[in-house]
Amino acid sequence: MRLIFNTKFKAPVYSAGTFCIALILLVSSVSFAQKPTKIEILNANTLEFEERDGENVKRLIGDVRLKHDDALMFCDSAYIYSANNTMDAFGHVRINQGDSLQLYGDSLKYDGNTKIAILRGDIRLVNEDMTLTTNYLDYNRTDNVAYYYGGGKMVNQKENNTLTSEQGYYHSNGESFYFKENVVLINPDYKIEADTLNYNSASEIVNFLGPTTITSKDNFIYTERGWYNTQSNKSKFYENAYLYSEEKLIEGDTLYYDRELGFGEIICNGTITDTVENIILKGDVAHLFELQDSAMITGEALMMQLFDEDTLFMHADTFKISSQYIIRDSLLNENDTTGIKGDTIRNLFAYNHVKFFKKDMQGKADSMAYNFSDSTINFYHDPVIWSKENQITADFIYLVMSDGEIDKMHMNDKAFVISKVDSLTENYNQIKGKNMVGHFADDELRKIDVIQNSETIYYPIDDEGKYIGVNKLSGENLLVWLKDNDIETITFINSPEGLLTPMNEINPKEIILKGFNWRVAEQPQSMFDVFVW
């Protein structure tokens, strides 16, 4: 049986007595909170009564308005199942929850007992400046939690963010979102792709709960756990986190990054890889200054430079990579619009307790500077370098590199080269001068130019390989040729003074040049020795 009321339906008006009874019933229902309230009909153009499966059903048509507790619901038509306090709504469905939350959809199933709303088709959830669109959404009004699946998109006008994902939860009380599967957040300044993330619109903080990438024009970030403040552009990343910027790879246990300042910090197991120079820096604490294209690392710091067949290991208290823009010339003429021209100079600095190991060369100094532009390596304050069997010292030493190999070594002030004659005696070949220039071929010292105040002591051998004595010479300038790291010939540029003493007439006091200091005990024998000062 179906009854039809063609007149417009509105909520009935009650008398004062009826109102008092209703008030008593309302107080009673509050006292027994477990009893659910009924869905109220506020308006409909047409009300029809139908019987379905033995149940009387109300059908509302046209400008339907309903209410349940503090929620108002609107639609084109609806079925009200009074017996079980449920309803179905169709066409231009809208739910107003409080002053800020609104839900739109094509259809709605609502249970007044559980307060669960199931919306389908062209759904919009609007909360202040945030809008979520999807086709499948379930909303629990008791917990104020909305769950969507089958794909959804959230747009935040205030932050200019657009987020898409396969499924997600929205906790309207805490203004918190939880997104899963193919999560993509797009902002004009960056793009976030994640497996799972949580976003709080009140704090504007994104929490990453799985493998995540953040891509911008300046850098690329990967993390598996962490957070990002979209308002301050500050973030912290954990678990296999790394940042790639300006051809430098930054890794560590904990990575902090301030996008506005271009500043990054790594705490514990920090690694900076310079892919241009094939240099890796490791340490407990690392700082990245992105805008200055520079980085610093400290705490058990270690530098590794990769060569084709070998690796250089260097330790220092602190390493710093920096870039400096040097102006070459100004505007060429009044019509020149190119502006000021210049070059970028990149340097690597090592401060305090510098020690390095390479299979064919080792050394130590108080500090070191490596200029990538002209391929020079400078060692300061009591430097010492071991090249095969040769120990080299001076007040200041710098190397000139070519194609990744040492081309020349400059030794300035108090230059001294020492090599042990053999393993059986305590005799030493020695070359001394104010300044020296060592020439290398195939990473081996082949020639030494000794400049000013040249002195040498060496042990020549005969054709049978036996020592014939000790040769002690001095002069102004001197040229030394080496073969297999042994002195082969010595040529004085000016008239030398010298004496060859037979082996049986050697006076031990006369075979050591002033300033002699054999420092082999300080020589690193492996990469692990660079940490022992």
TORGU-461503 format. One record per residue: residue in three letters; x, y, z of N, C-alpha, C, O in turn. Coordinates in steps of 0.2 Angstrom, whole numbers, plus 5000, padded with zeros to 4 digits. Layout:
ALAXYZXYZXYZXYZ ...
// end
This chain:
MET500449945000500050005000500450065000501050065003 ARG500350114996500750184996500250234997499750244993 LEU500350285001499950345002500450405000501050405002 ILE500150444996500450504994500150574996499550584996 PHE500650614999500450685001500750734996501350744996 ASN500350764992500650804987500750874990501150914986 THR500450894995500650954998501350955001501550905003 LYS501651015001502351025004502351005011501951025015 PHE502850955013502850935020503350975024503950995021 LYS503150995030503551035034503551005041503050965043 ALA504051015045504050985052503451015056503251075055 PRO503050975060502450995063502551055068503151055071 VAL502051095070502151145075501751115081501251095081 TYR502151115087501851085093501551145098501751195098 SER501051125102500751165107501251175113501751135113 ALA501151215118501551225124501551165128502051145130 GLY500951125128500951065132501351015129501750975132 THR501251005122501650955119502350975119502750925120 PHE502551035119503251055120503551035127504151005127 CYS503151035132503451015139503550945139504050925142 ILE503050905136503150835136503750815132504150775134 ALA503850855126504450835122505150855126505650815125 LEU505150905130505650925134505850875139506450855140 ILE505350845142505450795147505750735144506250695146 LEU505450715138505750655134506450675132506850625132 LEU506650735130507350745128507850745134508350715133 VAL507650765140508050755146508150685148508650665149 SER507550645147507650575148508150545143508550495145 SER508150565137508550535132509250545134509750505132 VAL509450605136510150625138510350585144510950565144 SER509850575148510050535154510250465152510750425155 PHE509950435147510150365144510450375138510150365132 ALA511150395138511450415131511550365126511650375120 GLN511450295129511550245124510950235119510950205114 LYS510350275121509850275116509950325111509950385112 PRO509950295104510050345099509450385097508950365099 THR509650445095509050495093508850475086509150445082 LYS508250495084507950475078508150525072508250585074 ILE508150505066508250555061507550595060507050565060 GLU507650665060507050705059506950725052507450735048 ILE506350735050506150765044506050835045505550855048 LEU506350885041506250955042505850985036505451025037 ASN505950955030505550975024505650925019506050895018 ALA505050925015505050895008504450915004503950935007 ASN504550914998503950944994503450884993502850904993 THR503650824993503150774993503350714998503950694999 LEU502850695002502950635006502550575004501950585004 GLU502850515003502450455001502650405006503150405009 PHE502150365007502250305012502150235008501750225004 GLU502650195009502750135005502850075010503050085016 GLU502650015008502749955012503249915009503149895003 ARG503849905012504349865009504549805014504749825020 ASP504449745012504649685016504249695023504649685028 GLY503649715023503249715029503449785033503249785039 GLU503849825031504049885034503749945031503849955025 ASN503549995035503250055032503850105031504250115035 VAL503950125025504450165023504250235020503750235017 LYS504550295022504350355020504850375014505450365014 ARG504550395009504850425003504750495002504250525002 LEU505350535003505350605002505550634996506050604993 ILE505250674992505450704986505450774986504950804988 GLY505950804983505950874982506150914988505850914993 ASP506750954987506950994993506950965000506650995004 VAL507250905000507250865006507750895011508350905009 ARG507550905017507950925022507850885029507350875031 LEU508450855031508350815037508850835042509350875041 LYS508750805048509250825054509350765058508850725060 HIS509950755060510150705065510650735070511250745068 ASP510450745076510850775081511050845078510650885077 ASP511750865078511950925075512050925068512350975066 ALA511950875064512050875057511450885053510850855055 LEU511450925048510950945044511050905037511650905035 MET510550875034510650835028510150855023509550865024 PHE510450865016509950895011510050845005510550815004 CYS509550835001509550794995508950804991508450844993 ASP508950774985508350784980507750734982507150754982 SER507950674985507450624987507750584992508450574992 ALA507350544996507650505001507150455003506550465003 TYR507350395006506950345009507150345017507750345018 ILE506650355021506750345028506450285031505850265030 TYR506950245034506750185037506650195045507150185048 SER506050215047506050235054506150175059506350185064 ALA505950115057506050055061506750045064506850035069 ASN507250055059507950045061508350105061508950105061 ASN507950165060508250225060508850235055509350265057 THR508650225049509150225044508850265038508250275038 MET509250285033508950325027509450315021510050295022 ASP509150315015509450325009509350395006508750405005 ALA509850425003509750495000510050494993510550464992 PHE509650524989509950534982509850604979509450644980 GLY510350614975510350684971510550744975510250754980 HIS511150774973511350834977511350824984511150864988 VAL511650774986511650754994512150804997512750814994 ARG512050835003512450875006512350865014511750855016 ILE512850865018512850855025513250915028513850925026 ASN512950955032513251005036513450985043512950965047 GLN514050975045514250955051514551015055515151035053 GLY514251045059514451105063514551165058514151165053 ASP515051215059515051275055515551265050515551305045 SER516051215050516551215045516551155041516751165035 LEU516251095043516351035038515651025034515151035037 GLN515751015028515251005023515450945019515950945016 LEU514950905017515050845013514550845008513950855009 TYR514750825001514350824996514450764992514950734992 GLY513850734989513950674985513350664981512850694981 ASP513350604977512750584973512250544977511650554976 SER512450504981512050464986512350454992512950464994 LEU511850434997512050435004511650375007511050375007 LYS511950335011511650285016511850305023512450315024 TYR511350315027511550345034511150305039510550285038 ASP511550285044511250245050511250295056511750315058 GLY510650305058510650355064510850325070510950355075 ASN510850255071511150225077511850225078512150235083 THR512250205072512950205072513250275070513850285071 LYS512850315067513050385065513550375059514050415058 ILE513550325055513950315050513650335043513050305042 ALA513950375039513650395033514150365027514750375027 ILE513750335022514150305017513950345010513350345008 LEU514450385008514250425002514650394996515150364996 ARG514250404990514550374984514450424978513950464978 GLY514950434974514850474968514950544968514650574972 ASP515450574965515650644965515650674971515250724973 ILE516050654976516050674983516550724984517050734981 ARG516250774988516750834990516650834998516150845001 LEU517250845001517250855008517650925009518150935007 VAL517250975012517551045012517551065019517151055023 ASN518151085021518351105028518751165028519351165027 GLU518451225029518751285028519151295021518751295016 ASP519751295021520151305014520351245011520751245007 MET520151185014520351125011519751085008519151085011 THR519851055002519351014999519550954997520150944993 LEU519250894998519350834997518850804992518250814993 THR519050774986518650744981518750674980519350654980 THR518250634980518350564979517650534976517150574976 ASN517550474975516950434973516750394978516150364978 TYR517150374983516950324989517150354995517750364996 LEU516750365000516850395006516450375011515750375011 ASP516650345017516250335023516450375029517050395030 TYR515950405032516050455037515750435044515150425044 ASN516150425049515850405056515850475060516350505061 ARG515150495061515050555064515250555072515350605075 THR515250495074515450485081516150505083516250535087 ASP516550475079517250485079517550545075518050575075 ASN517050575071517250625066517850605061518250645061 VAL517750545059518250515054517950495048517450465047 ALA518250525042518050505035518650465032519250475033 TYR518350415029518850365025518650365018518050345017 TYR519150375014518950365007519450315003519950295006 TYR519250284998519650234994519450244987518950274985 GLY519850204983519750204975519950274972519750284967 GLY520450304976520750364973520350434976519750434976 GLY520750474978520550544980521050594979521650584978 LYS520750664979521250714978521050774983520450784984 MET521550794987521450854992521750914989522350914988 VAL521450974990521751034988521651084994521151094997 ASN522251114995522251155001522451224998523051234995 GLN521951274998522051334994522551384998522951414995 LYS522551375005523051415008523751405007524151445006 GLU523951335007524651315006524751304999525351284997 ASN524251304994524351294987524651224986525051214982 ASN524351174990524551104989523951064986523351074987 THR524151014982523650964979523950894980524550884978 LEU523550854984523750794986523250734983522650744983 THR523550684980523150624978523450564981524050554982 SER522950514982523150454984522550404983522050424981 GLU522750334984522250284983521750284988521150274987 GLN521950294994521550295000521750335006522350355006 GLY521350355010521550405016520950405021520450395020 TYR521250435027520750445032520850525034521350555034 TYR520250555036520250625038519950625045519350605046 HIS520350645050520050655057519950725058520350765059 SER519250745057519150815057519250855064519350915064 ASN519150815070519350845076520050865077520150925079 GLY520450825074521150855075521450875068522050895068 GLU521050885063521150915057521750875054522250905051 SER521750805055522350765053522150715047521550685047 PHE522550715042522450665036522950615037523550615039 TYR522750555034523150495034523050465027522550445025 PHE523650465023523550445016523950385015524550375018 LYS523750335010524050275008524050265001523550284998 GLU524550224998524650204991524650264986524150294986 ASN525150264983525350314977525150384979524750414976 VAL525450404985525250464988525750514984526350514983 VAL525450574981525850624978525550694980524950704979 LEU526050734983525850804985526250844980526850844980 ILE525850894977526150944972526151014975525551034977 ASN526651044976526751114978527151154972527551124969 PRO527051214971527451254966528151244967528551254962 ASP528351234973529151234975529351154975529951154975 TYR528951104976529151044977528650994975528051004975 LYS528850924975528350874974528550814978529150794979 ILE528050784982528150734987527850674984527250674983 GLU528150614984527850554982528050504988528650494990 ALA527550464990527650424996527150364995526650364992 ASP527350315000526850265001526350275006525750255005 THR526550305011526150325017526350395020526950395021 LEU525850435021526050495025525450525029524850505027 ASN525550565034525050595038525150665038525750695038 TYR524650705037524650775036524150805041523550785042 ASN524450855045523950895050523850965047524351005047 SER523250985045523151045042523251105047523351165045 ALA523151095054523251145059523951165060524151215060 SER524351105061525051125062525451125055526051155055 GLU525151105049525451105043526051065042526551085039 ILE526051015046526650965046526450905043525950875044 VAL526850875038526850815035527250765038527850775039 ASN527050705040527450655043527450595038526950575035 PHE528050575036528250515032528250455035528650445040 LEU527850405033527850335037528050285032527850225034 GLY528350295027528650245022529050275017529250335018 PRO529350235012529750265007529450325004528950325001 THR529850385004529650445002530150484998530750475000 THR529950514992530450564989530150634989529550644988 ILE530650684989530450754989530850784983531450784984 THR530550804978530950834972530750904971530250924971 SER531350944970531251014969531751034964532150994962 LYS531751104962532251124957532951124960533451124956 ASP533051124966533651134970533951064972534551054972 ASN533551014974533750954976533250894976532750904974 PHE533550834978533050774978533250744985533750734987 ILE532650724989532750694995532350634995531850624993 TYR532650584999532350515000532350505007532850515011 THR531850475010531750455017531250405017530850395013 GLU531250365023530750315025530450335031529950295033 ARG530650385034530250405040530550475042531050495041 GLY530050525044530250595045529650635045529050615045 TRP529750705045529250755045529450815041530050825040 TYR528950855038529150915035528550965036527950955036 ASN528851025039528351075040528251125034528751155032 THR527651115031527551155025527551225025527551265021 GLN527451255032527451325033528151355033528251405030 SER528551325038529251345039529751315034530251345034 ASN529551265030529951235025530551195029531151195026 LYS530451175035530951145039530751065039530151055039 SER531251025040531150955039531650915043532250935044 LYS531450855045531950805048531750735045531150715045 PHE532350695043532250635040532650575043533150595046 TYR532350515044532750465047532650405042532350405037 GLU533050345044532950285040533150285033532750305029 ASN533850275031534050275024533950345021533850345015 ALA533950395025533850465022534450485018534950475020 TYR534350525012534850555009534550615005533950615003 LEU535050665003534850725000535350734994535950724995 TYR535150744988535550754982535450824980534950844978 SER536050864980536050934978536650954975537250934978 GLU536650994970537251024967537750964966538350974967 GLU537550904963538050854962538350824968538950804968 LYS538050834974538350814980537750764983537150784984 LEU537950704986537450664989537550664996538150654999 ILE537050685000537150685007536750635011536150625009 GLU537050595015536750535018536850535026537350565028 GLY536450505030536550495037535950465040535450455038 ASP536050455047535550425051534950475052534350455052 THR535150535053534650585054534850645050535450675051 LEU534450675046534550725042534050785043533450775042 TYR534250845045533850905046533950945040534550955038 TYR533450975037533451025032533051085032532451075034 ASP533351145031532951205031532951225024533451255021 ARG532351225020532351235013532451315012532751335007 GLU532151355017532251425016532951455016533151495012 LEU533351425021534051445022534551405018535051415017 GLY534251345015534651305011535251275015535751265013 PHE535051255021535451225026535251155028534651145030 GLY535751105028535651035030536151015035536651035035 GLU535850975040536350945045536250875045535650845046 ILE536750835046536750765047537050745054537550775055 ILE536650705057536950685064536950605064536550575063 CYS537650585065537750515065537850485058537350485055 ASN538450455057538550415051538450465045538150435040 GLY538650525045538550565039539050555034539650535035 THR538750555027539150545021539050595016538450615015 ILE539550635014539450685008539850655002540450645003 THR539550644997539850614991539850674985539350694983 ASP540450694983540450744978540650704972541150684970 THR540050704967540150654961540550694956540750654952 VAL540650754956541150784951541850774953542250754948 GLU542050774959542750764961542950694963543450684965 ASN542450654963542450584965542750584973543250544974 ILE542450624977542650624984542150604988541550624987 ILE542250564993541750544999542050575005542550555007 LEU541550605009541750635016541250595021540650595020 LYS541550575026541150535031541350565038541850585039 GLY540850565042540950595049540250585053539750565050 ASP540350605060539750595064539250655063538650655064 VAL539550715061539150775060539350805054539950825053 ALA538850825050538950855043538450915042537850915044 HIS538750975040538351025038538351045031538851045028 LEU537751055028537751075020537451145020536851155022 PHE537851185017537651255015537451265008537951275004 GLU536851245006536651234999536751304995536951294989 LEU536551364998536651424994537351444993537451474988 GLN537751424997538451434996538851384992539451384991 ASP538451324991538751264988539351244992539951234989 SER539251234998539851215003539551165008538951165009 ALA540051125011539851075016540451075021540951085019 MET540251045027540751035032540550975036539950965037 ILE541050935038540950875041541550865047542050885046 THR541250845053541750835058541550775062541050735060 GLY541950755067541850695071542050635068541650605064 GLU542650605069542950545066542950555058542750505055 ALA543050615056542950635049543550595045544050585046 LEU543250575039543650535034543550555027542950555025 MET544050575023543950585016544250535012544750505013 MET543850515007544050465002544050494995543550514993 GLN544650494991544550514984544750454980545250414981 LEU544250434975544350374971544750394965544550434961 PHE545250344964545650354958545450284954545150244956 ASP545750284948545650224944545850154947545450104947 GLU546450154950546650094953546850094960547050054963 ASP546650154963546850164970546350214974545950244970 THR546350214980545950264984546350294989546750264993 LEU546350364990546650404995546150415001545650435000 PHE546450395007546050395013546450455017547050455018 MET546050505019546250555023545850575029545250575029 HIS546150585035545850595041546050665043546550685043 ALA545550705046545650775049545150785054544550745054 ASP545250835059544650845063544050875060543550865062 THR544150915055543650945051543850955044544350965042 PHE543350935039543350945032542850995030542250995033 LYS543051035025542551085022542651095015543251105012 ILE542051085011542051095004541751165003541151175005 SER542051214999541751274998541851294991542251274988 SER541451344989541451374982541451444983541151474987 GLN541851484979541851554979541851584972542251554968 TYR541451634971541451664964541951714964541851764967 ILE542351714959542951764958542751804952542651774946 ILE542751864952542551914947543151914942543751934945 ARG543051904936543651914931543651984928544152014928 ASP543152004925543152074922542352104923541952064923 SER542352164922541752204922541452204916541652174911 LEU540952244915540652254908541152274903541552324905 LEU541152244897541652264892541452334889541952364888 ASN540852344888540752414886539952434888539652394891 GLU539752494886539152514888538552474885538052464887 ASN538652434879538152394875538152324878537752284876 ASP538652304882538652234885538152224890538152264895 THR537752184889537152164894537252104897536852074901 THR537852074897537952004900538152014907538051964911 GLY538352074909538452084916539152064918539552044914 ILE539352064925539952044927540151974926539651924927 LYS540751954924540951884922541351864928541751904931 GLY541451794929541851774934541951694934541651664929 ASP542351664938542451594939542251574946542351604950 THR542051514946541851474952542451434955542651394951 ILE542751454960543351424963543151374969542751394973 ARG543251304968543051264973543651234977544151214973 ASN543551224983544151204987543951154992543351154995 LEU544351114994544251065000544751085005545351085004 PHE544551095011545051115017544951055022544451035024 ALA545551045025545650995030545951025036546551055035 TYR545651035042545951065048546151025053545750985056 ASN546751025055547050995061547050925061546550885059 HIS547650895062547850825063547650795056547350735056 VAL547950815051547850785044548350735043548950735044 LYS548050675041548450615039548150575034547550565034 PHE548550555029548250525023548650455021549250455023 PHE548350415018548650355016548350335009547750335007 LYS548850325005548750294998549350244997549850255000 LYS549150194993549650134992550350164990550850134993 ASP550450214986551050234984551250304987551850324986 MET550850324992551050394995550650395002550050385002 GLN551050425007550650435013550950505016551450535013 GLY550650535021550850595023550450625029549950595031 LYS550650675032550350705038550550785038551050805036 ALA550050825041550150895041549650925046549250885048 ASP549750985048549251015053548651025049548051025052 SER548651055043548051065039548251065031548851055029 MET547751055027547751045020547251085016546751095019 ALA547451105010546951145006547051114999547551114996 TYR546451094996546451064989546051114984545451114985 ASN546351144980546051184975545851144969546351124965 PHE545251134968545051094962545151124955545251094950 SER545151194955545151224949545851214946545951204940 ASP546351224950547051214947547351154949547951144948 SER547051114952547251044954547851044958548351014957 THR547851094964548451094968548251074975547651084977 ILE548651034979548551014986549051044990549651034989 ASN548951084995549351124999549351095006548851085009 PHE549951085009550051055016550451105020550951135018 TYR550151125026550351175030550651145037550351095039 HIS551151185040551351175047551651105048551251055049 ASP552251095047552651035048552350975044552250925047 PRO552350985038552150925033552650875032553250895032 VAL552450815031552950765030552550715025551950695026 ILE552850695019552550655014553050595013553650605012 TRP552750535012553150475011552950455004552450435003 SER553450454999553350434992553750374991554450374990 LYS553450314991553850244991554350254997554150255003 GLU555050244995555550245001555750315003556150315007 ASN555550365000555750435001555350465006554750475005 GLN555650495011555350545016555450615014556050635013 ILE554950655013554950725011554650775016554150765018 THR555050825018554850875023555050945020555550945016 ALA554650995023554851065021554351105026553851075029 ASP554451165026553951205030553351215026552751215030 PHE553351205020552651205016552751165010553251175006 ILE552251125008552351075003551651084999551151085002 TYR551751084992551051084988551251034982551751034979 LEU550651004980550650954975550350984969549751014970 VAL550550974963550150994957549950924954550350884952 MET549250914953549050854950548850864942548750924940 SER548850814939548750814932548350744930548650694931 ASP547750744928547350684926547350634932547450574931 GLY547250664938547150624944547850594946547850554951 GLU548450614944549050594946549450654948549350704945 ILE549950634952550450694954550950704949551250664946 ASP550950774947551450794942552050824945552650804943 LYS551950864950552550904953552350904960551850914963 MET552950904964552950924971553350984973553950974972 HIS553151034976553551094978553651094985553151084989 MET554251094987554451094994554851164995555351174993 ASN554551204999554751275001555051275008554651265013 ASP555651305008555951315015556151255019555651215021 LYS556751245020557051185024556751125021556551075024 ALA556851115014556651055011557151005012557751015012 PHE556950945013557350885015557050825013556450805014 VAL557450785009557250715007557750665009558350665009 ILE557450615012557850555016557550485013556950485013 SER558050445012557850375010558350325014558950345014 LYS558150275016558550225019558950185014558650165009 VAL559650175015560050145010559850075009559750045003 ASP559750035014559449965014559149955021559149995026 SER558949895022558549875028559049845033558849835039 LEU559649835031560149805036560549855040560849835045 THR560649915037561049965041560550025042560050035040 GLU560850075046560550135048560850195044560950245046 ASN561050175037561350225033560750255029560250225027 TYR560850325027560250355024560550405018561050435019 ASN560250395012560350445007559950515009559350505011 GLN560250565008559950635010560050685005560550695002 ILE559550725004559550785000559250845003558750835006 LYS559650895003559450955007559451025003559951024999 GLY559051065004559051135001558551185003558151165007 LYS558651245001558151295003557451275000556951265004 ASN557451264994556751244990556951184986557551174984 MET556451144984556551084980555851084976555351104978 VAL555951054970555351034965555450964963555950944960 GLY554950924965555050854963554550834957554050864957 HIS554850794952554450784946554250704946554750664948 PHE553650694945553350624945553150604939553050634934 ALA553250534938552950504932552750434934553050394938 ASP552050414932551750354935551750354942551850294945 ASP551650404946551550414953552250394956552250374962 GLU552750404953553450384956553850444955553950474950 LEU554250464960554750524960555350504956555650454957 ARG555450544950555950534945556550584946557050564944 LYS556350644947556850694947556750744952556150764954 ILE557250774955557250824960557650884958558250874958 ASP557350944958557751004957557851034964557351054967 VAL558451044966558651074973558851144971559351154968 ILE558551194975558651264973558951294980558651304985 GLN559551324979559951364984560151314990559751274993 ASN560751324992561051294998560951214998560751185002 SER561151194992561051114991561551074994562151094994 GLU561351024998561850975001561550905000560950894999 THR562050854999561750794998562250745001562850755001 ILE562050685004562450635006562050565003561450555004 TYR562450534999562150474996562750414996563350434996 TYR562550354995562950294995562950264988562550234986 PRO563550284984563550254977563750184978564050154983 ILE563550144972563750074972564150064966564150094961 ASP564550004966564949984960564549944955563949934956 ASP564849914950564549874945564249814948563749784945 GLU564549784954564349724957563849734962563649694965 GLY563549804963563049814968563349824975562949824979 LYS563949834975564249844982564349924983564549954979 TYR564249944990564350014991565150024991565549994994 ILE565350084988566050104988566150154993566750174993 GLY565750184996565850235001565250285002564650265000 VAL565350345005564850395006565050455002565650475003 ASN564650484998564750544994564450604997563850604998 LYS564750655000564550715003564650774999565250784998 LEU564150804996564250864991563850924994563350914997 SER564050984992563651044993563751094987564351084984 GLY563351134986563351184981562751224981562351224986 GLU562651264975562151314975561451274973560951274977 ASN561451254967560851214964561051144962561651134960 LEU560651104962560751034961560250994958559651014959 LEU560350954953559850914950559950834951560550814950 VAL559450804954559550734956559050694952558450704951 TRP559350634949558850594945558850524949559350504952 LEU558250504949558050444953557850384949557550394944 LYS557950324951557750264947557550214952557950194956 ASP556950184952556650144957556750164964556950134969 ASN556650234964556650274971557350274974557450294980 ASP557950254970558550264972558950314968558750324962 ILE559450354971559750404968560150374962560650334963 GLU560050394956560450374950561050414948561650394948 THR560850484947561450534946561250594949560650614951 ILE561850634951561750704954562150744950562750734948 THR561850804948562150854944562150924947561550944949 PHE562750954948562751024951562751074946563151064941 ILE562351124947562251174942562851214942563151244937 ASN563151234948563751274949564251224952564151174954 SER564851254953565451214955565251184962565151224967 PRO565251124963565151094969565751084974566351084971 GLU565651074980566151044984565950984987565350974989 GLY566450934987566250864989566850824991567350834989 LEU566650764994567150714996566850644996566250634999 LEU567150594993566950524993567350494999567950494998 THR567050465004567350435009567250365009566650335008 PRO567850315009567750245009567350225014567250255020 MET566950165014566550135019566850125025566650135031 ASN567550105025567850085031568150155035568450145040 GLU568050205032568350275035567750315037567850375039 ILE567150295037566550335038566550355045566650315050 ASN566450425047566350445053565550455054565250495051 PRO565250415059564550425059564250495060563750515058 LYS564650535063564450605065564450645058564150705058 GLU564750625053564850665047564350645041564350665036 ILE563950595043563550565037562750585039562350555036 ILE562650635043562050655045562050735044562350765047 LEU561550755039561550825038561150855043560650825047 LYS561250925045560950965050560150965048559950975042 GLY559750955053559050955052558750885050558150875049 PHE559150835050558950765049558450745054558550755060 ASN557850715052557350685056557050635053556550645049 TRP557150575055556850515052556250495055556250475061 ARG555650505052554950505055554550445053553950445053 VAL554950385052554550335049554050305054553550275052 ALA554150315060553650285065552950325064552450295067 GLU552950385061552350415060551950395054551450415053 GLN552350355050552050345043551450295044551550235046 PRO550850305041550350265041550450205036550650215031 GLN550350145039550450085035549750055032549750015028 SER549250085034548550065031548050125032548250175035 MET547450115029546950165030546750175037546550235038 PHE546850125041546550135048547050175052546850205057 ASP547750185050548250215053548150295053548450335057 VAL547650315048547550385047547250415054547250475055 PHE546950375058546550405064547050405070546850435075 VAL547650385069548150385074548650435073549050435068 TRP548650485077549050545076549750535079550150575078 
// end
